[in-house]
Amino acid sequence: MHQLALALHKKGYSISGSDDEIFEPSLSVLASIGLLPNKLGWDEANISADLDAVLLGMHARADNPELAKAKMLKLPIYSFPEYIFLESMGKKRVVIGGSHGKTTTTGMIMHALREGGILFDYLVGARLPGFGQSVDITDAPVIICEGDEYPASAIEKRPKFHFLFPHIAVLTGIAWDHINVFPTFENYLDQFRIFLEKIEPDGLLIYNQTDLVLCSLVEECNRTDLEKVGYGLPEHRQHDNTTEVILDGNSTQLKVFGDHNLLNLQAAWLVCNRLGMNALAFSHAMGSFTGASKRLEVLAENENRIVFRDFAHAPSKVKATMQAVKHQFPERKVTAVLELHTYSSLNEAFMPHYAGALDSADSACVFYSPHAMEIKRMPALAPEKIMQGFGMGNLKILTKREALEAWIGEQAKENDNLLLMSSGNYDGMDAAAIAAGWLAQN
């Protein structure tokens, strides 16, 4: 939300905002341009009849006093994606959806278009090198949006990507997640069926044809006005822990790796090609793409060890990340640490979906914080249920940060990679310090 506030302020709009908590770096950034609220918390006095609109973030609950005042005054109230659509009605809209790979695919498209000198607006869910913001709204003719299937706001429970109405849509794959919101897999699939119907008339759907569930869903869609283009892995070669990709005869050495990233790249290429880029320009751009924050991000490395941090938390993401690291560095062992942090991953009923996810690790640990579970008001999760779900006999299960830090230190071996996977922060663990300590041992 603060990123949207920055973008609209830069565009010349008069912006105000409220929140009960504001953390760094958001706090300093807002303060530097005069957008930091005078006090934290909610106050109905902040809402007045002269406002053109109220934009509602996910942190504001349904009983929020400022929301109640806005409703009483009959002010226009928009969720984040509803407002993005309002600002982009005259633009060509590109929306990247799917259960995994959205951020990286969006980031690849953004990086390539910028390198190619093509003007665009954007909305992306992570920090990307070279982009100061995660949202930008200007007068550009194109907008690139990461399309999240999570609810739009406290009063608008439909998924965010249902409000963006793309001219070009990408679906990267489907794997059940967010079971606190979508209680059955069929209910989750329905959200993607609806998304297909939201694509603009005579639009383009680019989809991952290696995903059988997604292929079945696309086959179900009987829209005759929709162009459907499937994609798979691009031509590529492996060389000494690096990956080379070949597009229309143009060869490029990549800084990212893994089949999942090659699939992301192929989707990004199909989008950029439709937006006017040729293969040579796109390939050149991909050679300098280093990935999004926390997507196989290198925290530290030396000649025989690398510490990666990755956002992987859902089973499909964990499996893809594990496979990528093992395939890219076949001669190295892998120590894997996975934090269970989301509603789905901390749900006992969801645990069987993790079966085999960490099997390729040489040593593996699952961490979860009882404090995080209390905040989420979730029932206790028994370690034996985690063991049964993952089906890995030598899996270490820890619930205290200090014990996790000690265990990681004990695993440090020569010619070994460390993979830290989480959508959280391991109950406040200093990942950078852990990475430095890992390299310093032996």
C-alpha positions as CSV (number, residue, x, y, z in Angstrom):
1,M,0.0,0.0,0.0
2,H,2.8,2.5,0.8
3,Q,4.3,1.7,-2.6
4,L,1.1,2.6,-4.3
5,A,1.0,5.8,-2.2
6,L,4.4,6.7,-3.4
7,A,3.5,6.1,-7.0
8,L,0.4,8.2,-6.9
9,H,2.2,11.0,-5.0
10,K,4.8,11.0,-7.7
11,K,2.0,11.3,-10.3
12,G,0.8,14.4,-8.5
13,Y,-2.1,13.1,-6.5
14,S,-2.9,14.4,-2.9
15,I,-2.3,11.3,-0.7
16,S,-3.0,10.6,3.0
17,G,-3.0,7.3,4.8
18,S,-3.4,5.4,8.1
19,D,-2.0,2.2,9.7
20,D,-1.6,0.8,13.2
21,E,2.0,-0.4,12.4
22,I,4.5,0.9,10.0
23,F,7.9,-0.7,9.7
24,E,11.2,0.1,8.1
25,P,12.0,0.9,5.3
26,S,8.4,2.0,4.7
27,L,8.5,4.4,7.7
28,S,11.6,6.3,6.6
29,V,10.5,6.4,2.9
30,L,7.1,7.8,3.8
31,A,8.6,10.3,6.2
32,S,11.1,11.5,3.6
33,I,8.3,12.7,1.2
34,G,5.9,13.9,3.9
35,L,3.4,11.0,3.7
36,L,4.0,9.5,7.1
37,P,0.8,9.9,9.3
38,N,1.1,12.2,12.2
39,K,0.2,9.4,14.5
40,L,-0.2,5.6,14.2
41,G,-3.7,4.0,14.5
42,W,-7.1,4.5,13.0
43,D,-9.1,7.7,13.5
44,E,-12.4,8.3,11.7
45,A,-11.5,12.0,11.6
46,N,-9.0,11.1,8.8
47,I,-12.0,10.4,6.6
48,S,-13.9,13.4,5.1
49,A,-16.5,14.0,2.4
50,D,-13.9,15.8,0.1
51,L,-11.9,12.6,-0.5
52,D,-12.2,11.3,-4.1
53,A,-11.6,7.7,-3.0
54,V,-10.5,5.4,-0.2
55,L,-8.1,2.6,-1.0
56,L,-8.4,-0.4,1.3
57,G,-5.4,-2.6,2.1
58,M,-5.5,-6.1,3.5
59,H,-4.4,-4.9,7.0
60,A,-7.6,-2.9,7.5
61,R,-10.3,-5.2,9.0
62,A,-14.0,-5.1,8.2
63,D,-14.7,-3.3,11.5
64,N,-12.1,-0.5,10.9
65,P,-13.5,2.8,12.1
66,E,-12.2,4.7,9.1
67,L,-13.8,2.2,6.7
68,A,-17.1,2.6,8.6
69,K,-16.9,6.4,8.2
70,A,-16.1,6.1,4.5
71,K,-19.2,3.8,4.0
72,M,-21.4,6.3,6.0
73,L,-20.2,9.1,3.7
74,K,-20.8,6.9,0.6
75,L,-17.3,7.5,-0.6
76,P,-15.9,5.3,-3.4
77,I,-13.9,2.4,-1.7
78,Y,-11.5,0.4,-3.8
79,S,-9.4,-2.6,-3.0
80,F,-5.8,-2.5,-4.3
81,P,-6.4,-4.4,-7.5
82,E,-9.7,-2.5,-8.2
83,Y,-7.8,0.7,-8.1
84,I,-5.0,-0.6,-10.2
85,F,-7.5,-1.5,-12.9
86,L,-9.1,2.0,-12.6
87,E,-5.7,3.6,-13.3
88,S,-5.0,1.2,-16.2
89,M,-8.2,1.1,-18.1
90,G,-6.6,2.8,-21.1
91,K,-3.5,0.6,-21.1
92,K,-2.7,-2.8,-22.4
93,R,-2.8,-5.0,-19.3
94,V,-0.5,-8.0,-18.9
95,V,-1.3,-10.2,-15.8
96,I,0.9,-13.1,-14.6
97,G,-1.0,-15.6,-12.5
98,G,-0.4,-19.1,-11.1
99,S,0.4,-20.8,-7.9
100,H,4.2,-20.3,-8.3
101,G,6.7,-18.4,-10.4
102,K,4.6,-15.2,-10.7
103,T,7.1,-12.8,-9.2
104,T,10.1,-14.1,-11.1
105,T,8.1,-14.2,-14.4
106,T,6.9,-10.6,-13.8
107,G,10.4,-9.5,-12.9
108,M,11.9,-11.0,-16.1
109,I,9.3,-9.2,-18.2
110,M,10.0,-5.9,-16.4
111,H,13.7,-6.3,-16.7
112,A,13.6,-7.1,-20.4
113,L,11.2,-4.2,-21.2
114,R,13.3,-1.7,-19.3
115,E,16.5,-3.0,-21.1
116,G,14.7,-2.8,-24.4
117,G,13.5,0.8,-23.8
118,I,9.8,0.0,-23.8
119,L,7.7,2.2,-21.4
120,F,5.5,0.4,-18.9
121,D,3.8,0.6,-15.5
122,Y,4.0,-2.3,-13.1
123,L,2.9,-4.1,-10.0
124,V,5.1,-6.8,-8.6
125,G,5.2,-8.6,-5.2
126,A,8.9,-8.4,-4.4
127,R,12.0,-6.1,-4.5
128,L,13.7,-6.2,-7.9
129,P,17.2,-5.0,-8.7
130,G,17.1,-1.7,-10.6
131,F,13.5,-0.9,-9.6
132,G,13.1,1.5,-6.7
133,Q,9.4,0.7,-6.1
134,S,7.2,-2.4,-6.4
135,V,4.3,-0.3,-8.0
136,D,4.6,2.4,-10.6
137,I,1.6,4.2,-12.2
138,T,2.4,6.7,-15.0
139,D,1.1,7.5,-18.4
140,A,2.8,4.4,-20.0
141,P,0.7,2.5,-22.5
142,V,1.3,-0.9,-20.9
143,I,1.1,-2.3,-17.4
144,I,2.7,-5.5,-16.1
145,C,0.9,-7.0,-13.1
146,E,1.6,-9.9,-10.9
147,G,-1.8,-11.4,-10.3
148,D,-2.3,-12.8,-6.8
149,E,-5.2,-15.3,-6.1
150,Y,-5.4,-14.1,-2.5
151,P,-8.5,-12.0,-1.4
152,A,-8.5,-8.4,-2.5
153,S,-9.5,-6.8,0.9
154,A,-11.4,-7.4,4.1
155,I,-14.6,-6.5,2.4
156,E,-13.8,-7.9,-1.0
157,K,-13.1,-11.6,-0.7
158,R,-12.6,-12.4,-4.3
159,P,-9.1,-13.0,-5.6
160,K,-7.0,-10.0,-6.6
161,F,-6.4,-11.2,-10.1
162,H,-10.1,-11.3,-10.8
163,F,-10.1,-7.5,-11.0
164,L,-7.3,-6.8,-13.5
165,F,-9.0,-8.0,-16.8
166,P,-5.8,-8.7,-18.8
167,H,-5.3,-8.4,-22.6
168,I,-2.4,-10.8,-22.2
169,A,-2.6,-13.4,-19.4
170,V,0.0,-15.8,-18.2
171,L,-0.7,-18.9,-16.0
172,T,2.5,-20.5,-14.7
173,G,1.0,-23.5,-13.0
174,I,-1.6,-24.6,-10.4
175,A,-0.9,-26.2,-7.0
176,W,-3.4,-25.9,-4.2
177,D,-2.4,-23.3,-1.6
178,H,-4.2,-20.9,0.8
179,I,-6.4,-23.6,2.2
180,N,-7.6,-21.2,4.9
181,V,-9.3,-19.3,2.1
182,F,-9.9,-22.1,-0.5
183,P,-11.0,-25.1,1.6
184,T,-10.9,-27.6,-1.3
185,F,-8.8,-28.0,-4.4
186,E,-11.9,-27.7,-6.5
187,N,-12.7,-24.4,-5.0
188,Y,-9.1,-23.3,-5.7
189,L,-9.4,-24.4,-9.3
190,D,-12.6,-22.4,-9.6
191,Q,-10.6,-19.2,-9.1
192,F,-8.5,-19.9,-12.1
193,R,-11.6,-20.8,-14.2
194,I,-13.0,-17.4,-13.3
195,F,-9.7,-15.8,-14.2
196,L,-9.9,-17.3,-17.7
197,E,-13.3,-15.7,-18.2
198,K,-12.0,-12.3,-17.1
199,I,-9.4,-12.1,-19.9
200,E,-10.5,-9.4,-22.3
201,P,-12.3,-10.4,-25.6
202,D,-9.7,-11.4,-28.3
203,G,-7.1,-11.7,-25.6
204,L,-4.1,-14.0,-25.3
205,L,-3.5,-16.8,-22.8
206,I,0.0,-18.0,-22.3
207,Y,0.1,-21.1,-20.2
208,N,2.5,-23.7,-18.9
209,Q,1.7,-26.9,-20.8
210,T,4.0,-29.1,-18.6
211,D,1.4,-28.7,-15.9
212,L,-1.3,-31.3,-16.5
213,V,-3.8,-29.8,-14.1
214,L,-3.5,-26.4,-15.9
215,C,-3.7,-28.0,-19.3
216,S,-7.0,-29.7,-18.3
217,L,-8.4,-26.4,-17.1
218,V,-7.4,-24.6,-20.4
219,E,-9.0,-27.4,-22.4
220,E,-12.2,-26.9,-20.4
221,C,-12.3,-23.2,-21.4
222,N,-14.5,-23.0,-24.5
223,R,-14.0,-19.3,-25.3
224,T,-13.6,-19.0,-29.1
225,D,-12.3,-15.5,-28.8
226,L,-9.3,-16.4,-26.8
227,E,-5.9,-17.3,-28.3
228,K,-4.2,-20.0,-26.3
229,V,-0.4,-20.5,-26.5
230,G,1.2,-23.3,-24.4
231,Y,4.9,-23.3,-23.5
232,G,7.5,-25.7,-22.1
233,L,11.2,-25.5,-21.5
234,P,13.2,-23.5,-23.9
235,E,16.3,-24.9,-25.6
236,H,19.2,-24.9,-23.0
237,R,22.5,-26.4,-22.1
238,Q,24.3,-26.9,-18.7
239,H,27.9,-25.9,-18.3
240,D,29.8,-26.2,-15.0
241,N,27.1,-24.9,-12.7
242,T,25.8,-22.4,-15.2
243,T,22.9,-22.5,-17.6
244,E,22.8,-21.4,-21.2
245,V,19.5,-20.7,-23.0
246,I,19.0,-20.5,-26.7
247,L,16.1,-18.5,-28.2
248,D,15.7,-18.3,-32.0
249,G,19.4,-19.1,-32.3
250,N,20.5,-16.4,-29.8
251,S,22.5,-17.9,-26.9
252,T,22.8,-16.3,-23.5
253,Q,24.5,-17.4,-20.2
254,L,22.0,-17.0,-17.3
255,K,22.6,-15.8,-13.8
256,V,19.5,-17.7,-12.6
257,F,19.0,-21.5,-12.9
258,G,16.5,-24.4,-12.5
259,D,13.8,-25.8,-14.7
260,H,11.2,-23.6,-13.0
261,N,13.2,-20.5,-13.9
262,L,13.6,-21.7,-17.5
263,L,9.8,-22.1,-17.7
264,N,9.4,-18.6,-16.2
265,L,11.8,-17.3,-18.8
266,Q,9.9,-18.9,-21.7
267,A,6.7,-17.3,-20.5
268,A,8.4,-14.0,-20.2
269,W,9.8,-14.3,-23.7
270,L,6.3,-15.0,-25.2
271,V,4.9,-11.9,-23.5
272,C,7.8,-9.6,-24.5
273,N,7.6,-10.8,-28.1
274,R,4.0,-9.8,-28.2
275,L,4.9,-6.4,-26.8
276,G,7.4,-5.8,-29.6
277,M,10.7,-7.3,-28.5
278,N,12.8,-9.5,-30.7
279,A,14.7,-12.6,-29.5
280,L,18.1,-10.9,-29.6
281,A,17.1,-8.0,-27.4
282,F,15.3,-10.3,-25.0
283,S,18.2,-12.8,-24.7
284,H,20.6,-10.0,-24.1
285,A,18.4,-8.7,-21.3
286,M,18.1,-12.1,-19.7
287,G,21.8,-12.4,-19.4
288,S,21.8,-9.7,-16.8
289,F,18.7,-10.7,-14.9
290,T,19.7,-11.7,-11.3
291,G,16.3,-12.6,-9.9
292,A,13.8,-11.2,-7.4
293,S,14.5,-10.8,-3.7
294,K,14.4,-14.1,-1.8
295,R,14.0,-16.2,-5.0
296,L,17.2,-18.3,-4.9
297,E,18.9,-15.2,-3.7
298,V,22.6,-15.7,-2.9
299,L,23.3,-14.5,0.7
300,A,26.9,-15.5,0.7
301,E,29.3,-17.6,-1.2
302,N,32.9,-18.8,-1.6
303,E,34.7,-21.2,-4.0
304,N,33.0,-24.3,-2.6
305,R,29.9,-23.1,-0.7
306,I,26.8,-21.0,-1.4
307,V,24.0,-19.9,1.0
308,F,20.7,-19.4,-0.8
309,R,17.6,-17.7,0.6
310,D,14.3,-18.6,-1.1
311,F,10.6,-17.7,-0.6
312,A,9.6,-21.3,-1.1
313,H,7.0,-22.4,1.4
314,A,4.2,-24.3,-0.5
315,P,5.0,-27.9,-1.5
316,S,5.3,-27.3,-5.2
317,K,7.7,-24.4,-4.6
318,V,9.9,-26.3,-2.2
319,K,10.2,-29.2,-4.6
320,A,11.1,-26.9,-7.5
321,T,13.7,-25.0,-5.5
322,M,15.3,-28.2,-4.1
323,Q,15.4,-29.8,-7.6
324,A,17.0,-26.6,-9.1
325,V,19.8,-26.5,-6.5
326,K,20.6,-30.2,-6.8
327,H,20.6,-30.1,-10.6
328,Q,22.7,-27.0,-10.8
329,F,25.3,-28.2,-8.3
330,P,25.2,-32.1,-8.6
331,E,28.6,-32.5,-7.0
332,R,27.6,-30.6,-3.8
333,K,25.6,-31.7,-0.8
334,V,22.5,-29.7,0.2
335,T,21.5,-28.7,3.7
336,A,17.9,-27.6,3.6
337,V,16.0,-25.5,6.1
338,L,12.2,-25.0,5.7
339,E,10.1,-22.7,7.9
340,L,6.4,-23.5,8.1
341,H,4.9,-20.1,8.4
342,T,1.7,-19.8,6.3
343,Y,-1.8,-20.9,7.3
344,S,-1.6,-23.8,4.9
345,S,1.8,-25.0,5.9
346,L,0.9,-24.9,9.6
347,N,-2.3,-26.8,9.1
348,E,-2.1,-30.5,10.1
349,A,-4.5,-31.5,7.4
350,F,-2.3,-30.0,4.7
351,M,0.9,-31.7,5.9
352,P,0.6,-34.8,3.5
353,H,1.1,-32.5,0.5
354,Y,4.7,-32.1,1.6
355,A,5.5,-35.7,1.0
356,G,8.9,-36.1,-0.6
357,A,9.5,-32.3,-0.8
358,L,12.8,-32.5,1.1
359,D,13.9,-36.0,0.1
360,S,16.8,-34.8,-2.1
361,A,18.4,-32.9,0.8
362,D,21.5,-34.5,2.5
363,S,20.3,-33.0,5.8
364,A,17.1,-31.3,6.4
365,C,15.3,-29.4,9.1
366,V,11.7,-28.1,9.4
367,F,11.3,-25.1,11.7
368,Y,8.1,-23.5,13.0
369,S,7.4,-20.9,15.7
370,P,4.7,-21.5,18.3
371,H,4.5,-17.7,18.6
372,A,3.6,-17.4,14.9
373,M,0.9,-20.0,15.4
374,E,-0.5,-18.1,18.4
375,I,-0.7,-14.9,16.3
376,K,-2.6,-16.9,13.6
377,R,-4.8,-18.4,16.3
378,M,-4.0,-21.9,15.0
379,P,-4.1,-25.1,17.1
380,A,-0.9,-26.8,18.1
381,L,1.0,-28.7,15.5
382,A,2.5,-32.0,16.7
383,P,6.0,-32.8,15.4
384,E,5.0,-36.4,14.6
385,K,2.4,-35.1,12.2
386,I,5.1,-33.1,10.3
387,M,7.3,-36.3,10.2
388,Q,4.4,-38.3,8.8
389,G,3.6,-35.6,6.2
390,F,7.1,-35.2,4.9
391,G,7.7,-39.0,5.1
392,M,11.4,-38.4,5.8
393,G,12.9,-40.5,8.6
394,N,15.9,-38.3,9.4
395,L,14.1,-35.0,9.3
396,K,15.0,-32.6,12.1
397,I,12.1,-30.6,13.6
398,L,12.8,-27.5,15.7
399,T,10.6,-24.8,17.3
400,K,13.2,-22.5,18.9
401,R,15.4,-20.1,16.9
402,E,18.5,-20.7,19.0
403,A,18.2,-24.4,18.4
404,L,17.8,-23.8,14.7
405,E,20.9,-21.6,14.6
406,A,23.0,-24.2,16.5
407,W,21.8,-27.0,14.2
408,I,22.7,-25.1,11.0
409,G,26.2,-24.5,12.4
410,E,26.6,-28.2,13.1
411,Q,25.8,-29.1,9.5
412,A,28.5,-27.0,7.9
413,K,30.6,-29.2,5.6
414,E,33.1,-28.7,2.8
415,N,31.5,-28.6,-0.6
416,D,28.0,-28.1,0.7
417,N,25.3,-25.6,-0.1
418,L,22.8,-24.2,2.4
419,L,19.2,-23.5,1.3
420,L,17.0,-21.4,3.6
421,M,13.4,-21.5,2.5
422,S,10.7,-19.4,4.1
423,S,8.0,-16.8,3.6
424,G,8.8,-15.6,7.2
425,N,12.0,-14.8,9.1
426,Y,12.6,-17.9,11.3
427,D,11.3,-16.0,14.4
428,G,13.8,-13.2,13.9
429,M,16.9,-15.1,12.8
430,D,19.7,-13.0,11.3
431,A,20.0,-14.8,8.0
432,A,23.0,-12.7,6.8
433,A,24.9,-13.5,10.0
434,I,24.1,-17.2,9.7
435,A,25.3,-17.2,6.1
436,A,28.6,-15.6,7.0
437,G,29.1,-18.0,9.8
438,W,28.3,-21.0,7.6
439,L,31.1,-19.9,5.1
440,A,33.5,-19.3,7.9
441,Q,33.4,-22.8,9.3
442,N,35.8,-25.5,8.2
